[in-house]
Amino acid sequence: MSRPLAPMGRLFAVAALLEAFTWLGLLVGMYLKYGPAANDLGVKIFGPLHGFAFLFYVVATALTALRLRWPWWATLLALLAAVPPLVTVPLEMWFRRIGLLGHRA
């Protein structure tokens, strides 16, 4: 059973969800822009939102890694997870399951 989330673990979980949600919005926006609709409104909205969410995720990852004393591999994986679309959520779920988002003993 996993530990309860630490406050920094909750911050990381929120950042991971926000980053994935804005990635999804940007992907839909790109489909609408380059697909049959040829409408770039989705990209205009979700492009800047995703940029902010990405930076927020990187900062939250760094702070969480320092505060919860993550091993180097966990920090590297968390940072790499922000690059491909929608990977931050399964990574957050795995980190939660193995106890990296809870209070460290």
VEXGUDREN-8206 format. One record per residue (C-alpha): residue number from 1; x, y, z; chain. Coordinates in Angstrom, 2 decimals. Layout:
N
  pos       xx       yy       zz  unit
  NUM        X        Y        Z     A
...
This chain:
105
  pos       xx       yy       zz  unit
    1     0.00     0.00     0.00     A
    2     1.36     3.43    -0.90     A
    3     1.94     6.17     1.61     A
    4    -0.32     9.24     1.85     A
    5     0.83    12.00    -0.47     A
    6     3.14    14.65     0.89     A
    7     2.24    18.26     0.02     A
    8     5.01    18.29    -2.60     A
    9     3.69    14.97    -3.92     A
   10     0.29    16.59    -4.39     A
   11     1.92    19.53    -6.18     A
   12     3.68    17.12    -8.54     A
   13     0.43    15.20    -9.15     A
   14    -1.43    18.42   -10.03     A
   15     1.41    19.56   -12.30     A
   16     1.46    16.18   -14.08     A
   17    -2.30    16.27   -14.67     A
   18    -2.23    19.88   -15.85     A
   19     0.67    19.19   -18.22     A
   20    -1.13    16.18   -19.73     A
   21    -4.45    18.01   -20.04     A
   22    -2.88    20.92   -21.89     A
   23    -0.93    18.49   -24.12     A
   24    -4.24    16.88   -25.04     A
   25    -5.78    20.28   -25.76     A
   26    -2.83    21.22   -27.94     A
   27    -3.06    17.92   -29.86     A
   28    -6.77    18.49   -30.51     A
   29    -6.00    22.07   -31.51     A
   30    -3.34    20.90   -33.97     A
   31    -5.76    18.37   -35.46     A
   32    -8.34    21.10   -35.95     A
   33    -5.74    23.45   -37.41     A
   34    -4.25    21.01   -39.91     A
   35    -7.30    18.77   -40.34     A
   36   -10.56    19.35   -42.13     A
   37   -11.64    22.31   -39.99     A
   38    -8.55    24.48   -40.70     A
   39    -9.19    26.48   -37.53     A
   40    -6.21    27.53   -35.39     A
   41    -8.16    28.74   -32.34     A
   42    -7.30    25.60   -30.35     A
   43    -3.58    26.11   -30.93     A
   44    -3.85    29.80   -30.01     A
   45    -5.52    28.85   -26.74     A
   46    -3.68    25.68   -25.74     A
   47    -0.23    26.63   -27.07     A
   48     0.47    29.24   -24.37     A
   49    -1.40    27.21   -21.74     A
   50     0.74    24.19   -22.48     A
   51     3.89    26.31   -22.41     A
   52     2.99    27.52   -18.93     A
   53     1.99    24.01   -17.80     A
   54     5.26    22.56   -19.10     A
   55     7.33    25.11   -17.20     A
   56     5.20    24.62   -14.08     A
   57     5.72    20.85   -14.35     A
   58     9.51    21.22   -14.69     A
   59     9.70    23.52   -11.64     A
   60     7.33    21.28    -9.63     A
   61     9.42    18.24   -10.57     A
   62    12.66    19.89    -9.47     A
   63    11.17    21.10    -6.17     A
   64     9.51    17.76    -5.45     A
   65    12.69    15.82    -6.27     A
   66    14.68    17.98    -3.88     A
   67    12.12    18.05    -1.08     A
   68    11.24    14.34    -1.22     A
   69    14.83    13.27    -1.96     A
   70    14.12    11.37    -5.14     A
   71    16.87     9.21    -6.61     A
   72    18.52    10.65    -9.72     A
   73    16.75     8.18   -12.04     A
   74    13.30     9.26   -10.82     A
   75    14.09    12.92   -11.41     A
   76    15.43    12.19   -14.88     A
   77    12.39    10.06   -15.78     A
   78    10.00    12.73   -14.52     A
   79    11.69    15.40   -16.62     A
   80    11.78    13.18   -19.72     A
   81     8.09    12.32   -19.25     A
   82     7.12    15.89   -20.10     A
   83     8.39    15.57   -23.68     A
   84     6.10    12.92   -25.25     A
   85     2.37    13.63   -25.02     A
   86     0.38    12.37   -22.03     A
   87     3.21    10.46   -20.31     A
   88     3.22    12.51   -17.10     A
   89    -0.03    10.96   -15.81     A
   90     1.03     7.29   -15.98     A
   91     4.40     8.29   -14.51     A
   92     2.67    10.10   -11.64     A
   93     0.49     7.03   -11.02     A
   94     3.58     4.80   -10.94     A
   95     5.46     7.19    -8.64     A
   96     2.43     7.25    -6.35     A
   97     2.28     3.43    -6.34     A
   98     5.97     2.99    -5.49     A
   99     5.83     5.64    -2.76     A
  100     7.89     8.44    -4.30     A
  101     5.16    11.02    -3.70     A
  102     4.71    10.27    -0.01     A
  103     6.75    11.34     2.98     A
  104    10.19     9.72     2.90     A
  105    11.32     7.87     5.98     A
